[in-house]
Amino acid sequence: MPAAFADENVDKDTLLGPSTGMREEWITELSQCKFLPLDQLKMLCDCVRDILIEESNVREVASPVTICGDVHGQFYDVLELFRKGGELPDTNYIFMGDFVDRGYFSLETFSLLLAYKCRYPDKVTLLRGNHESRQITQVYGFYDECLKKYSSVNVWRYCTEIFDYLSLSAVVNNSMFAVHGGLSPTVNTLEDIRNIDRKQEVPHDGGMCDLLWSDPEDITGWGVSPRGAGFLFGADVVAKWNHINNLTCIARAHQLVMEGYKYQFNESLVTVWSAPNYCYRCGNVAAILELDETMRRKFKIFEAAPQEERGLPVKRPQPAYFL
C-alpha cells in the first residue's frame, strides 16, 4: 500500500481530487443558481480538466443516452431540461456545446454541468461548441458576466482553459455521430478527428473550426458559410460521411429550430435545439433526443421554465444620480 494510504484516517478521495461529499455539495449549491467561491471553482475546473484530458476527440458513448443541443446560459431552462429528461445519474447525457453566452446565467450553467461531470464523469459528455472560445465569449457576454460576478477575470480564464479540453464529437453505439456544428472538407473519417490537436483556442479555419461552425443546407457539395467560418454542406456530403464511417445519422446543434428539432436529408441528419424561448424573446420550444438501448429515437419537447421559477440576474446598483 502506498505510504499516503497507510493512515486509515486519510480521506482517499481527497488524495485523488475533491471528495465525493464535496462534489455533491457543489451540485447542491450550483443547482440553486449560485456560484462557488473562487478557490472552489478553481478546484472544480482542475477536477474536470483531469477527467477531460483522458478523453478522446471522439468520445465513445453507449446507449441509452439523451442528446442535448445549445443551452446558452439559460440556467432555469437547463433545470427544466433535467426535469424533462431525467436527473443524473439515472440518465446519461451528451451536451453538444454552446453552454455559455447570451443567457443571463452562463457561469452558473457551465459550473453546474462541470460539477455533474466531476461527480459522474461516465454519465456526462460535454462537447465543444463555437461559443466555447475566448474570442467569442468576449463579445457575447460570458467574459463580462464573469467579471461582474467575481470582479476578476480569473474565473473566465479557468473556464476557457476547460474549453480547450472538451471533446469535439461523440459516437453512440458506433451508429450516431454527435457534433456541435457539422462536417469539414478536410475531415473525411473519425480517425481524422481523433488526430486533431484540440487543446487550443478554436482556429479561424481548418477541420476543428469546421466541426464547430458548419451548417447543413439544401445544396450539392460544399458552399460558403454566411457565418464567416465553417462551410455549408449538402445531403451528398452527409451521405458520403455516414457511408465511409459506417454511421446512420448525424446529430448536431448550432442552429435555432423553432420546433426544437429538425430532420434533414431523409433523416440522416438532425438538428437539436435545447434553449427554449432563446434569448428570452424568440418564442421557440426546445427539444432533447432520447436514444434507448436499441437506438430507437424519441424527442421530448419542453418550453421555457415558468416565469415565477426564474431568478433575476445580479445587477450592479445604479449610481445615486440615476435614482
Salt bridges, closest charged atoms under 4 A:
GLU24 OE2 - ARG119 NH2 2.99
ASP46 OD2 - LYS42 NZ 2.94
ASP46 OD1 - ARG49 NH1 3.41
ASP50 OD1 - ARG49 NH2 3.48
GLU55 OE2 - ARG59 NH1 3.39
GLU55 OE2 - LYS117 NZ 2.61
GLU60 OE2 - ARG194 NH2 3.06
ASP70 OD2 - HIS72 NE2 3.20
ASP70 OD1 - HIS180 ND1 3.87
ASP77 OD1 - ARG310 NH2 2.52
GLU80 OE1 - ARG83 NH2 2.53
ASP98 OD2 - HIS72 NE2 3.26
ASP98 OD2 - HIS180 NE2 3.37
ASP101 OD2 - HIS131 ND1 2.70
GLU108 OE1 - LYS149 NZ 2.81
GLU145 OE2 - LYS149 NZ 2.80
GLU161 OE2 - ARG49 NH1 3.70
ASP164 OD1 - ARG128 NH2 3.11
ASP164 OD2 - ARG134 NH2 2.71
GLU191 OE1 - ARG194 NH1 3.27
GLU201 OE1 - ARG128 NH2 3.78
GLU201 OE1 - ARG134 NH1 3.15
ASP215 OD2 - ARG227 NE 2.55
ASP215 OD1 - ARG252 NH2 2.77
ASP215 OD1 - HIS254 NE2 3.83
GLU290 OE2 - LYS300 NZ 3.08
ASP292 OD2 - ARG296 NE 3.10
GLU309 OE1 - ARG83 NH2 3.23
